Amino acid sequence: MIAELVKTYRGVICLKCGTPIPVSERVVSLTEQDDAEINGPHTFLCRCNQCEEENRYLAADIRVFSGEPIKRRSRKARTTAA
């Protein structure tokens, strides 16, 4: 039996449009530190690849998504859409 490899990535859901936003491994590693209880909840800023909206997210908002992350729209596509 051949097992199919499924790519996964960690990210958050955009608060404006609902699109998954991938987060870097550095953000994931900073939010998984053991001293989270001492320093309180970790937050970080993240910009959506689709709607370009930037919001603050909690470390608890990070989820695992399957598939490939959506790539950022090119600068040319953003200027023609506006």
Secondary structure, 3 states (H helix, E strand, C coil): CCCCCCCEEEEEECCCCCCEEECCHHHHHHHCCCCHHHHCCCEEEEECCCCCCEEEEEHHHCEEEECCCCCCCCHHHHHHHC
